[in-house]
Amino acid sequence: MNQTLLYLARSLLGALLFAGVLSAQSVALAAEAVALPPVGILPFIHIAIAIATTFAFMAAFGVAILLWVQTRRLHDIRGGQGASSWLDRVPPVLSLERILFRVLWIGFVLLSVLVLSGMFFGEQVWGRPLVLSHKVVFTALAWVLFGVLLAGRSLAGWRGLTAVRATVFGFALLFLAYAGTHFVMDVVLKHQ
């Protein structure tokens, strides 16, 4: 169990460092190419938090899928027995649930900080703290969903497939909020 968490933490840290280097270079190149108003370091902090949040929820999504696969295997009519597979190396269901909710807590805290830093960043760039857009709406919906899931876990003991479904749906909302920006702007709204 501890080795699994250590491996997950090392993998997440490595991915964050790699993505941070790439995004810092991308932002620096974009700032040189486009005349941006001087906003200081806040955009870089916001982007770093966004990258960390993305990786936390990507990790939660991966753990949720593993949890779903292990749960299905556990309830298999053959008792989950048969040929040995890579699933024999995956932690048991209860360990996966603990890992999932730990990663969800990390992601939820990061998402909360991201929303707050986005409000300050928006005020510096656009003069308004909150510009209502699809990104803000999907992010707010995901924040509420993950908050309800974590409260449900703490107060009512929600677990298993409820946690898997909520995690996958919340990840889809965040995907639509961030990666779907260009799709909404270019395809749905047909902005050039």
Secondary structure, 3 states (H helix, E strand, C coil): CHHHHHHHHHHHHHHHHHHHHHHHHHHHHHHHHCCCCCCCCHHHHHHHHHHHHHHHHHHHHHHHHHHHHHHHHHCCCCCCCCCCCHHHHCCCHHHHHHHHHHHHHHHHHHHHHHHHHHHHHHHHHHCCCCCCCHHHHHHHHHHHHHHHHHHHHHHHCCCCHHHHHHHHHHHHHHHHHHCCHHHHHHHHCCCC
